[in-house]
């Protein structure tokens, strides 16, 4: 009966007269869709980079505003409505500051749990469109899914539906006491509600709720990985793409060694305190504070510069109803969603997001305090002191040979250190966990990549690295999937090819589970299922070596082996 009802609803949407809604300025018909509960959305039109028309529905509420008593609680589904609701502009981002770009102005509003749906305006031969759901990055401290950063102009040239959205950030989304009073992971639970919304509603937009790919970058990539390990998310997605972030990165997960203490310190800045018996007064007090004050307090927890650059990570929650994660991914033998196809990778110079600004803004201070501050920058400052010292000794010898040349021209050792500690190591651990289930026949295809294309502008400039080139930085791939901050200026032939190839591969993976389009000039991408890794080397830094993709074997093996050795120093790394 439900299927019949859905079919009728789809038929009604497909036969809506275009004159039911018009652009008030031009009289041009605008897109309209009726959801299963009977309420309608009035959208707008956009265009892809190739000039194809997009139906855009922006600012769709998927949850009740998480304000008042709903602050620090799981999200509630948005109330339904009758009649027409405008969905033709982005809504507010969630309250935050953008510390990565040294912007400490509080922006956003707690009434921020909205999503955007972009669909091809022209019907294709496919009965229903494959769906791609994007989780933005930003260290779970900043960011938005809105169209000025993550618009549909590139991906919608490939006949998929794109869903983006906002989720709670900073203390609003990730503060945890590790108790029932405030278990945490609220931002991840917002994402979970987005996925449930997609399951319930996407067919009315012409999307296939049984063909959903979740993808994200940085903290968004780690979010994707965490959904793979959450039983609550199982079955809500069918493919996954993790860009520059996995739940095995040291920055992605917090534990009892520092999470309660960090929460308590945060509350003290706002005159909110726990008792010996309970965290309840502490949480109740925080609910009385303004959103501005809560967002403005987060930078007070930085210990050096803007580090640790992820203050409130994801956590293992108490085993209570609605818990998103009750076991650390490192302790899970087979992830609940291990059977979905995966794309996962990093950029070749991720660490430039930190090495650049450190050498550009704080070179003298950083040099003199290297041994003191490197544990903070690399997220091992909460390990026992003797383990911290041993880690510092080992990385100093491996990356610097005990000799430091801190000129901007000789940044590569520092960039590689940060790349490996924060990204390569987490990628390796994720793949080891995934491949361990190969013998059980429980691993779908896994496509690994390193992104190495040098574009005309590097995102390292936005991180205050200065004009010097530090490598293919964290986030440098985003302008090739979205219209992301960098306009199409100074684009040479290779840059134009990459803007064509990347969304083509990502969308093809969403549609087929294989990133290699057929037929196309893009070489076949060989999947990986063991070590040494098969991986795709995407792009090159130099024009003479440039190619869209080449298959290689053995990703940074000497550096990976070094970090595997670090795991032996502390049982908590195992």
Secondary structure, DSSP 8 states (H G I E B T S, - for coil): -HHHHHHHHHHHHHT--GGGSB-TTT--B--EEE-TTS-EEE-EEEE-TTS-EEEEEEEEE-B----GGGTTS---B----SSEEE-BS-----SEEEGGGTEEEEE--S---EEEEEEESS--SSSSEEEEEEE--STTTS----HHHH-STTGGGGS-EEEEE----HHHHH---SSTTS---HHHHHHHHHHHHHHHHGGGGTEEEEEEEEEEETHHHHHHHHHHH-TTTTTS-SEEEEES--TTSTTTEE-TTTHHHHHHHHHHHTT----SS-SHHHHHHHHTS-HHHHHHHGGGG-SBTTBSS-SS-EE---S-TT-S-SS-GGG-SS-TTTTSEEEEEEETTTTHHHHHHHHHHSHHHHHHTHHHHHHHHTT-TTS-HHHHHHHHHHHIIIIITT-----GGG-HHHHHHHHIIIIIHHHHHHHHHHHTTGGGT----EEEEEE----SS-GGGTTT--SS--SS-TTTTGGGTS--S--S-S--HHHHHHHHHHHHHHHHHHHHS-S--SSSSS-----B-SSS-EEEEE--SSGGG--SEEEEE-SSHHHHHHHHHHHTT-GGG-
